[in-house]
Amino acid sequence: MKKMKKALSAVLSSLMLSASVCSTTVAPASYATGDENYAEALAMSLYFFDSNECGTEVDDNPLTWRGNCHTYDAKASLSNAVNFNSAYTSIVDPDGDGYVDISGGYHDAGDHVKFHLTNGFAGSSLAMSYYLNEGAYEKAGCEDHLFEILKKISNYLMKTTFLNDDGTVATICYNVSDDSDHSYWQSPEIQTYDRKTYWMSSSNNNSVVCGEMASALAGTAYVLKDSDPDYSAQCLKYAKAIYDFGNKYTGNETAGMGSMYGTDTMYQDEMALAQAWFYLNGEGSLPSYKPTKDGCYNDQYYDYHLYSWDKVWAGYATMMYKITGDSSFSKEMQFELNNKGGCPTSSYNAAGWGASRYNCALQMVALGLANGDASSTYAQGAKYQMDHILGNNSRGYSFLIGYGDKWPTHIHHRAANPGNGDTPGQNGDANADTAAKYTNYGMLVGGDDSSGNYLDTTKEYQFTEPALDYNSCFALACAGLVNLYGGDASALDDVIANASEIDENYVFNGGSSNIKPTETTAPVTTTSETTTTTTIATATAKPTETSPQITTSVPDGQIVISGVIDSIDEKSIVIDGTEYTFEHDWLHYSFGSFSAGDNIILTVKTQNGNISEVVSVEENSNPTTTEPSSPNQYKKGDVNNNDAVEIADVVAISAYVGDSKNNPLSSEAIIAGDVQNTGDGLTAGDILMIQQYLANIITEL
């Protein structure tokens, strides 16, 4: 089977090479043209979080090689609690036995410390990757996996936050263990050393940690507001309480984490990001923080650092640019991106400890600036950087473990690579430099840097260690690339079927979201008016005697609307007599300078009969459709209607999928090209099927 797949890949690559030579109008790259499989990479990356799960429920996660660990965290002694305020004993320990349950959450990195700072950053970043790139997880077939991770992070953050009777925060257990964990090299399942707990209260608070927690919980509330509204409301309740606590009792307590994650006194960025999440949840107004000069918000300068666990201005700007379309945020994004060397299209830009995560943070900003344009320099730069991480580098290593054909094996991860510390009571040593016992699928390691420095050794953990912030930044970048360049989500099924480390029968999130992966993994593109006319036929025409309303007859998912704007306000837009209502009153910002009388092509996501996201909006410079000279005579696959299926048809479909506006096809050509008979218009799946036909892999279309 593997040999056959490699042969097929070679044939298809050859066909696409021929197609690119034959055409001077080449569509933006898609998975079918031989790109890295971003959908597979995104879905695989989520398994890293399972490898770092801690507590009494690890036995039930999808990894066969992980088990319950640090179960004694479920009965942590308050006598071993650092900075615990005894005034809150009755709230934390209502039965008075001297113990508290702080089990759960995720280990931070290749060690087994649990920090709320990085659990919070991971939760907020994963939620952000979902919001900024709507539909990417569905296309990658891993939406339920994401939901499960967000719930486990949120469960832990809420579990370790103790509220007063009035709903305000009394105290938070924000750390379990500390840097002493680094002196142990054992599987977490057999570690039995005494783990300290660290606590915050009004007299010793850390506002940065509170901001990260509030963002994670409010972000999760947004992601799950439709699929699990009760849980969403609970997350939002805690998010607001923690946000208020961090703002009221400002501080920078770093006990137990200062040697590893020393936060600074600027907490306004974390609070601003939490405000953005509250706004998206319908709580409060737009955040007041706006760029006032380069590297300056509300006339307060910061150090221009890229998006990371205690510097989130770049993430805030990217979120706010999507929410408002305000150019002041895009200008700040450009400044911050350029200040760190940008996302070049010809060289890898990464520096620092765990360079890959910083590179992914830059990709997030670049993709935000690309604003859905796969052909933009920003998007192409992010693509080049990600391709380097996924294996297009001088070593041929994929720094996402398990992806591709070659990856580092001497990883700095105690669970997957216990080495000589895999015996109870025996402390191992990273210097033993053993190869990993298990393949930790989806784990992003630090990788090489801009100078090409890299050592595949356990002890050089700036290169070979993972962390929660690494993988969450990877998701921010990769989800954007899924939407721009596609991928084959089903490719991971074969990997899982052959991986002893993963239970292929595991059902994520209890299967409760009821959202199936989309059939196509093609990039999101704007379709021609011909397709639009068919798609929007289900919309209800605007009544003349009553106020028009969009109805649930408009299908949930992505639709394309084209026509002349009759009117637009904060609640809705009317196009050619049909009104479409916005789920959020800020969506009207997405239309920029468009106004009544403009002829537009509008691509939106709809949910529950309302527009939930504006994917793209552009001027319709070609409102008329070229009809075929002889209707109904096209045969399947023969897009150019010359009575032969050939490479030229592949080129025509590729050009249309990449840019339908400048490469229009007639309605008959679109029907002929839809060889999958999905009725969804032309996709990368149709291109692939025609290629298989030309390669004699299938015999008919």
C-alpha positions in Angstrom: 0.0 0.0 0.0 2.8 2.5 0.9 4.7 1.8 -2.3 1.5 2.3 -4.3 0.8 5.6 -2.6 4.4 6.8 -3.4 4.0 5.8 -7.0 0.7 7.6 -7.2 2.2 10.7 -5.7 5.0 10.7 -8.2 2.6 10.4 -11.1 0.4 13.2 -9.8 3.4 15.5 -9.2 4.5 14.9 -12.8 1.1 15.8 -14.1 0.9 19.0 -12.1 4.4 20.0 -13.2 3.2 19.6 -16.8 0.2 21.7 -16.0 2.3 24.6 -14.5 4.4 24.6 -17.7 1.4 24.7 -20.0 -0.2 27.8 -18.3 0.9 31.3 -17.7 -2.1 31.9 -15.4 -1.3 29.7 -12.4 -3.7 29.6 -9.5 -2.5 30.1 -5.9 -0.9 26.9 -4.6 -3.3 24.2 -3.4 -2.7 20.9 -1.8 -3.2 19.1 -5.1 -0.2 20.8 -6.5 2.2 19.2 -4.1 2.2 21.5 -1.0 2.8 20.3 2.5 -0.4 18.8 3.9 -1.4 21.5 6.3 -4.7 19.8 7.2 -2.8 16.7 8.3 -0.2 18.7 10.2 -2.9 20.7 12.1 -4.8 17.6 13.1 -1.7 15.8 14.1 -0.4 18.7 16.2 -3.3 18.4 18.6 -2.1 14.9 19.8 0.8 16.7 21.5 -1.6 18.0 24.1 -2.7 14.5 24.8 0.9 13.5 25.4 1.2 16.2 28.1 -2.1 15.5 29.9 -1.8 15.1 33.6 -4.1 13.7 36.2 -6.6 10.9 36.9 -8.2 10.7 33.5 -5.2 10.2 31.2 -6.0 6.5 30.9 -9.0 7.6 28.8 -7.2 9.8 26.3 -6.4 8.7 22.7 -2.7 7.8 23.4 -2.0 4.2 24.2 1.3 4.9 25.8 0.2 7.5 28.3 -1.5 6.7 31.6 -2.7 8.4 34.8 0.0 10.4 36.4 0.7 12.5 39.5 -2.6 11.2 40.8 -1.6 12.5 44.3 -2.3 16.0 42.9 -5.9 15.0 43.6 -5.0 15.1 47.3 -2.4 17.9 47.6 -1.5 18.8 51.1 -2.2 22.4 52.1 0.8 22.1 54.4 3.0 22.1 51.3 1.2 25.1 49.8 3.4 28.2 49.1 1.9 31.6 49.8 -1.5 30.1 50.6 -3.7 32.5 52.6 -5.2 30.5 55.4 -8.2 32.9 55.5 -9.5 30.9 52.6 -9.1 27.5 54.1 -12.8 26.9 54.4 -13.4 27.7 50.7 -10.5 25.6 49.5 -10.9 22.7 51.9 -14.5 22.6 53.0 -14.3 19.1 54.6 -11.3 20.2 56.7 -9.1 17.3 55.9 -6.1 19.4 55.0 -6.0 18.4 51.3 -7.2 19.9 48.0 -7.8 18.4 44.5 -5.7 20.2 41.9 -5.3 17.3 39.5 -5.7 17.7 35.8 -4.4 20.2 33.3 -1.4 19.8 31.0 2.4 19.5 31.7 4.2 22.6 30.4 6.9 21.1 28.3 9.2 18.0 28.3 9.0 18.2 32.1 5.9 17.8 34.2 5.3 21.2 35.8 1.9 22.7 35.5 1.7 26.5 35.0 -1.5 28.4 34.6 0.5 30.9 32.6 1.2 28.5 29.8 -2.0 26.5 30.1 -3.9 29.8 29.8 -1.7 30.9 26.9 -2.3 27.6 25.1 -6.1 27.8 25.6 -6.3 31.4 24.5 -4.1 30.7 21.4 -6.0 27.6 20.4 -9.3 29.5 20.6 -7.7 32.3 18.7 -6.6 29.9 15.9 -10.2 28.8 15.7 -11.6 32.4 15.5 -9.0 33.8 13.1 -9.4 30.9 10.7 -13.0 29.8 10.9 -13.6 26.5 9.3 -10.0 25.3 9.4 -10.5 22.7 12.1 -13.6 21.4 10.4 -11.7 21.0 7.1 -8.9 19.2 9.0 -11.4 16.9 10.6 -10.2 17.7 14.1 -12.8 20.1 15.5 -13.9 17.7 18.2 -10.3 17.1 19.2 -9.8 20.9 19.7 -13.0 21.2 21.7 -11.9 18.4 24.0 -8.5 20.1 24.6 -10.1 23.4 25.3 -12.5 21.8 27.8 -9.7 20.1 29.6 -7.7 23.3 29.9 -10.7 25.2 31.1 -11.8 22.5 33.5 -8.4 22.8 35.2 -8.3 26.6 35.3 -11.8 26.7 36.8 -11.1 23.8 39.2 -8.1 25.5 40.7 -9.9 28.9 41.0 -11.8 29.3 44.2 -14.7 31.8 44.4 -16.2 33.6 47.3 -20.0 33.4 47.9 -20.5 36.5 45.8 -18.7 35.0 42.8 -15.5 37.0 43.2 -12.1 35.2 43.2 -10.7 34.3 46.6 -7.6 32.5 45.7 -6.0 30.6 42.8 -3.6 27.7 42.7 -1.6 28.9 39.7 1.4 26.4 39.8 2.0 22.8 40.6 5.7 21.9 41.1 8.6 24.1 40.0 12.0 24.0 38.4 13.0 21.1 40.8 11.0 19.0 38.3 14.0 19.3 36.0 16.1 17.2 38.3 13.9 14.2 37.7 14.1 12.3 34.4 11.3 9.8 34.7 8.0 8.9 33.1 5.2 11.0 34.8 3.4 7.8 35.5 6.1 6.7 38.0 7.1 10.1 39.5 6.3 10.2 43.2 8.3 13.2 44.5 6.6 15.8 46.6 5.1 18.5 44.4 4.6 21.9 45.9 1.6 24.1 45.1 1.8 27.8 44.6 -1.1 30.2 45.3 -2.3 33.7 44.5 -4.6 35.9 46.4 -5.3 39.7 46.7 -2.0 40.4 48.5 0.2 38.3 46.1 -1.4 38.3 42.7 0.0 38.0 39.2 -2.1 40.0 36.7 -0.4 38.5 33.7 -1.4 35.0 34.7 -5.0 36.3 35.4 -5.1 37.8 32.0 -4.0 34.6 30.3 -6.5 32.6 32.3 -9.4 35.0 31.5 -8.5 34.9 27.8 -8.4 31.1 27.7 -11.7 30.8 29.4 -13.5 33.6 27.4 -11.9 32.2 24.2 -13.3 28.7 25.0 -16.7 30.3 25.8 -16.7 31.8 22.3 -15.6 28.6 20.6 -18.2 26.4 22.4 -21.1 28.9 22.6 -23.2 27.1 20.0 -22.2 23.5 20.6 -22.2 23.6 24.4 -23.9 26.9 25.6 -24.1 25.9 29.3 -20.4 25.1 29.5 -19.7 28.3 27.6 -21.6 30.3 30.2 -19.7 28.7 33.0 -16.4 29.5 31.4 -17.4 33.1 30.8 -18.5 33.4 34.4 -15.0 32.4 35.7 -13.3 34.4 33.0 -15.0 37.7 34.1 -14.3 36.9 37.8 -10.6 36.3 37.1 -10.3 39.3 34.9 -11.8 41.5 37.6 -9.5 40.0 40.2 -6.4 40.6 38.1 -7.4 44.2 37.4 -8.3 45.1 40.9 -5.3 43.4 42.7 -2.5 44.1 40.3 0.7 42.3 41.0 3.6 40.2 39.6 3.9 37.2 41.9 6.3 34.7 40.3 7.0 32.2 43.1 7.6 28.8 41.6 7.8 30.0 38.1 10.2 32.9 38.1 13.3 30.9 37.0 11.4 29.5 34.0 8.6 32.0 33.2 9.5 35.4 34.8 6.6 37.7 33.8 7.1 41.5 33.8 4.8 44.1 35.2 3.0 45.0 32.0 -0.3 43.1 32.2 -2.4 45.5 30.0 -1.9 43.4 26.9 -3.3 40.2 28.5 -6.3 42.2 29.8 -6.9 43.8 26.4 -7.0 40.4 24.8 -9.5 39.2 27.4 -11.6 42.3 26.6 -11.6 41.3 22.9 -12.9 37.9 23.8 -15.6 39.4 26.1 -16.7 41.6 23.2 -16.9 38.6 20.9 -19.0 36.9 23.5 -21.4 39.8 23.5 -20.1 41.1 26.9 -19.1 44.7 26.9 -17.9 47.1 24.3 -14.9 47.1 22.0 -11.6 47.2 24.0 -10.2 50.7 24.4 -6.6 49.8 23.7 -5.5 51.1 20.3 -2.1 51.6 18.6 -1.1 55.3 19.0 2.4 55.1 17.7 4.7 52.2 16.5 5.0 49.8 19.4 2.7 51.8 21.5 -0.9 51.3 22.8 -2.8 54.2 24.4 0.6 56.1 24.5 2.2 53.3 26.5 5.2 51.8 24.9 6.3 48.2 25.1 9.3 46.2 23.9 7.8 45.2 20.5 8.4 41.5 21.4 6.6 39.0 19.3 3.5 37.0 20.4 4.5 34.8 23.3 3.3 33.6 26.7 3.5 37.0 28.5 3.6 39.3 25.4 0.4 39.2 23.6 0.0 42.6 21.9 0.7 41.1 18.5 -2.1 38.6 19.0 -4.4 41.3 20.3 -3.7 43.4 17.2 -4.4 40.5 14.9 -7.6 39.8 16.6 -8.7 43.4 16.6 -7.9 43.8 12.9 -10.2 40.9 12.1 -12.9 42.2 14.4 -12.9 45.9 13.2 -10.9 46.1 10.0 -9.2 49.2 11.6 -6.0 50.0 9.7 -4.3 51.2 12.8 -4.1 47.6 13.9 -2.7 46.4 10.5 -0.1 49.1 10.6 1.0 48.0 14.1 1.0 44.4 12.9 3.3 45.4 10.0 5.6 47.3 12.4 5.9 44.3 14.8 6.4 41.8 12.0 9.1 43.9 10.3 10.8 44.6 13.6 11.4 40.8 13.9 12.6 40.3 10.4 9.2 39.4 8.8 8.2 36.2 7.0 10.6 36.1 4.0 9.8 33.9 1.0 13.4 32.7 0.6 15.0 32.3 4.0 14.0 30.9 7.4 13.6 33.5 10.1 13.8 32.1 13.5 15.9 32.9 16.6 15.9 32.2 20.3 15.3 29.3 22.5 12.8 27.0 20.8 13.0 29.0 17.6 10.1 27.3 15.8 7.4 28.7 18.1 8.6 32.2 17.5 8.6 31.6 13.8 5.0 30.4 14.0 4.1 33.6 16.0 5.4 35.7 13.1 3.4 33.5 10.7 0.2 34.4 12.6 0.7 38.1 12.1 1.7 37.7 8.4 -1.4 35.6 7.8 -3.6 38.2 9.5 -2.2 40.8 7.2 -2.7 38.5 4.2 -6.4 38.7 5.0 -7.4 35.7 3.0 -5.3 36.4 -0.1 -3.2 33.3 -0.8 -1.2 35.0 -3.4 0.0 37.9 -1.2 3.6 38.1 -0.1 2.5 37.8 3.5 0.8 34.5 2.9 3.5 33.1 0.7 6.1 34.1 3.3 4.2 32.3 6.0 3.9 29.3 3.7 7.6 29.2 3.1 8.4 29.4 6.8 5.9 26.6 7.7 7.3 24.4 4.8 10.7 24.8 6.4 9.4 23.6 9.7 7.6 20.6 8.1 10.7 19.3 6.3 11.8 21.6 3.5 15.1 22.3 5.1 18.7 21.2 4.6 18.4 18.3 7.0 15.0 17.1 5.6 13.7 17.0 9.2 10.1 17.7 10.0 10.2 19.4 13.3 6.6 18.3 13.9 7.3 14.8 15.2 5.5 12.1 13.1 4.8 14.3 10.1 6.5 13.3 6.9 9.3 10.7 6.6 12.0 12.0 8.9 12.0 13.8 12.2 14.3 14.1 15.3 14.4 11.1 17.6 16.5 12.2 20.6 13.7 14.4 22.0 13.7 16.1 25.3 10.4 14.8 26.6 10.4 12.6 29.7 7.1 10.8 28.9 8.0 9.8 25.4 11.7 9.4 26.0 12.2 8.2 29.6 15.5 6.6 28.6 17.4 5.3 31.6 14.8 6.7 34.0 12.0 4.3 33.1 12.2 2.3 36.3 10.3 3.2 39.5 12.7 4.8 42.0 15.4 5.2 39.4 16.1 8.8 38.3 17.4 9.0 34.7 19.6 11.6 33.0 19.1 13.6 29.9 22.8 13.3 29.1 22.2 9.6 28.4 20.8 11.0 25.1 18.6 8.0 24.2 16.3 7.8 21.3 12.6 8.2 22.1 10.7 5.1 23.3 7.5 6.4 21.7 6.8 8.6 18.7 5.1 11.6 20.1 3.0 12.4 17.1 2.3 16.1 16.6 4.9 17.4 19.0 6.7 20.6 17.7 10.3 20.8 18.8 12.4 23.9 18.8 14.1 23.0 15.6 16.9 24.8 13.9 17.4 28.6 13.8 18.1 31.1 11.0 21.8 30.1 11.0 21.0 26.4 10.5 22.2 25.5 14.0 20.6 22.2 15.2 21.6 19.3 17.3 19.4 16.2 17.7 20.4 15.4 21.2 18.2 15.2 24.3 20.5 17.4 26.4 20.4 20.3 23.9 16.8 21.0 24.7 16.6 24.4 23.0 16.4 22.3 19.9 14.6 19.1 20.9 12.1 20.1 23.7 8.4 20.9 23.1 6.1 23.1 25.1 2.4 24.1 25.2 3.2 27.5 23.8 5.1 25.9 20.9 2.2 23.8 19.7 -0.4 26.5 20.3 1.6 29.0 18.2 1.9 26.2 15.5 -1.9 25.9 15.5 -2.3 29.7 14.9 -0.1 29.5 11.8 -1.1 26.1 10.4 -4.9 26.8 10.7 -4.4 29.8 8.5 -2.5 27.8 5.9 -5.3 25.2 5.9 -7.7 27.8 4.9 -5.4 29.3 2.2 -3.8 26.2 0.7 -5.9 23.2 1.9 -4.8 19.7 2.6 -6.0 16.2 2.8 -7.5 15.6 6.2 -7.9 11.9 5.5 -4.1 11.4 5.2 -3.9 11.3 9.0 -6.2 8.3 9.1 -3.5 6.1 7.5 -0.9 7.4 9.9 -3.1 6.6 12.9 -4.0 3.2 11.6 -0.3 2.3 11.6 0.7 4.1 14.8 0.7 1.9 17.9 0.8 5.0 20.0 -2.7 6.2 19.0 -6.0 4.5 19.6 -7.7 4.8 16.2 -11.1 4.1 17.7 -11.0 6.9 20.2 -14.0 9.3 19.9 -13.1 12.9 20.8 -15.4 15.2 22.8 -17.8 12.3 23.2 -18.7 13.0 19.5 -21.0 15.7 20.9 -20.4 18.5 18.5 -22.3 16.8 15.7 -20.1 18.5 13.2 -18.5 16.3 10.6 -15.3 17.1 8.6 -16.1 18.7 5.3 -15.8 16.5 2.3 -13.4 18.8 0.5 -10.1 20.0 1.8 -9.6 22.6 -1.0 -8.7 26.2 0.0 -11.6 28.6 0.6 -12.0 30.6 -2.6 -14.4 33.1 -4.1 -16.6 31.4 -6.7 -18.0 33.0 -9.8 -21.5 34.5 -10.1 -22.7 31.5 -12.0 -22.2 29.3 -8.9 -23.5 32.1 -6.7 -26.8 32.3 -8.4 -27.5 28.6 -7.7 -26.2 28.9 -4.1 -28.3 31.8 -3.0 -31.5 30.6 -4.6 -32.5 29.3 -1.1 -32.5 32.8 0.4 -35.9 34.3 1.0 -36.8 37.2 -1.2 -37.3 40.5 0.5 -41.0 41.1 1.2 -42.2 44.5 0.2 -44.8 45.0 2.9 -42.8 43.9 6.0 -39.3 44.0 7.3 -37.2 41.5 5.4 -35.5 38.7 7.3 -33.0 36.0 6.4 -34.5 32.6 7.2 -33.0 29.3 8.1 -33.6 28.1 4.6 -30.2 29.6 3.9 -28.0 26.6 4.6 -25.4 26.7 7.5 -21.9 26.8 6.2 -20.3 28.9 3.5 -22.4 30.7 0.9 -21.5 33.2 -1.8 -23.7 36.2 -2.6 -23.3 38.5 -5.5 -25.3 41.5 -6.5 -25.9 45.2 -5.8 -26.0 46.5 -2.2 -29.4 48.0 -1.5 -28.5 49.0 2.0 -26.2 48.1 4.9 -26.3 48.9 8.7 -25.0 47.4 11.9 -27.6 44.6 11.9 -27.9 43.5 8.3 -27.1 43.9 4.6 -29.7 43.9 1.8 -28.4 42.7 -1.6 -30.7 42.6 -4.6 -33.8 42.7 -2.4 -32.7 40.0 0.0 -31.7 40.8 3.6 -29.0 38.9 5.4 -28.8 39.5 9.1 -25.5 39.6 11.0 -24.9 37.5 14.1 -22.7 40.2 15.6 -23.2 43.9 15.0 -19.5 44.4 14.4 -19.5 42.4 11.2 -20.5 45.5 9.1 -17.0 46.7 9.7 -15.8 44.0 7.3 -17.3 45.9 4.3 -14.8 48.8 4.5 -15.7 51.4 1.9 -18.5 49.5 0.2 -21.9 51.1 0.3 -25.3 51.1 -1.3 -25.1 50.8 -5.1 -21.9 48.8 -5.2 -21.9 45.5 -7.0 -20.0 43.0 -4.8 -19.1 39.4 -4.4 -19.6 38.4 -0.8 -18.4 35.1 0.7 -19.8 34.5 4.2 -20.3 31.8 6.8 -23.8 31.3 8.1 -25.0 29.7 11.2 -28.6 29.4 12.5 -29.8 31.6 9.6 -27.5 34.5 10.4 -24.1 35.6 8.9 -21.5 34.4 11.5 -18.4 35.5 9.6 -17.5 37.5 6.5 -14.9 35.5 4.7 -14.3 38.0 1.9 -15.9 40.9 0.1 -14.7 42.4 -3.2 -16.0 44.4 -6.1 -17.7 42.4 -8.8 -15.9 43.7 -11.8 -17.4 41.0 -14.1 -21.1 40.8 -13.1 -22.1 39.1 -16.3 -21.6 35.4 -17.1 -20.3 34.0 -20.3 -22.6 31.3 -21.4 -21.4 28.3 -23.5 -22.2 28.5 -27.2 -23.7 25.0 -27.2 -25.3 24.3 -23.8 -25.5 20.8 -22.3 -22.9 19.2 -24.6 -20.0 19.1 -22.2 -18.9 15.7 -20.9 -17.4 15.0 -17.5 -13.9 16.4 -17.0 -13.9 18.2 -20.4 -14.0 21.7 -19.1 -12.7 23.4 -22.2 -15.3 21.4 -24.3 -13.0 20.1 -27.0 -14.3 16.5 -26.6 -11.1 15.3 -24.8 -10.1 15.2 -21.1 -6.6 16.5 -20.9 -4.0 18.5 -18.9 -5.5 21.7 -20.2 -8.7 20.9 -18.3 -6.7 20.5 -15.0 -5.0 23.8 -15.6 -8.4 25.5 -16.3 -9.9 24.1 -13.1 -6.8 25.0 -11.0 -6.9 28.6 -12.3 -10.6 28.9 -11.5 -10.2 27.4 -8.0 -7.4 29.8 -7.3 -9.0 33.0 -8.7 -12.4 32.6 -10.2 -12.8 36.3 -10.7 -9.9 36.5 -13.2 -10.3 33.0 -14.6 -14.1 32.6 -15.0 -15.8 29.4 -16.3 -19.3 29.0 -17.7 -21.9 27.1 -15.7 -21.7 24.1 -18.1 -17.9 24.0 -17.6 -18.3 24.1 -13.8 -20.8 21.2 -14.0 -18.5 19.2 -16.3 -15.5 19.8 -13.9 -17.4 18.7 -10.8 -16.5 15.1 -11.4 -17.0 14.2 -7.8 -20.7 15.2 -8.2 -20.7 17.0 -4.9 -22.6 20.0 -6.2 -20.2 22.2 -4.3 -18.6 23.7 -7.5 -15.0 23.0 -8.4 -12.5 21.9 -5.7 -9.1 20.4 -5.3 -10.8 17.0 -5.1 -12.1 17.4 -8.7 -8.5 18.2 -9.8 -7.2 15.2 -8.1 -9.8 12.9 -9.6 -9.1 14.1 -13.2 -5.4 13.6 -12.6 -6.0 10.0 -11.5 -8.1 9.5 -14.6 -5.2 10.9 -16.8 -2.8 8.6 -15.0 -5.0 5.6 -15.6 -5.4 5.0 -11.9 -9.2 5.2 -12.3 -10.9 4.3 -15.6 -13.9 6.6 -15.7 -15.1 10.0 -14.4 
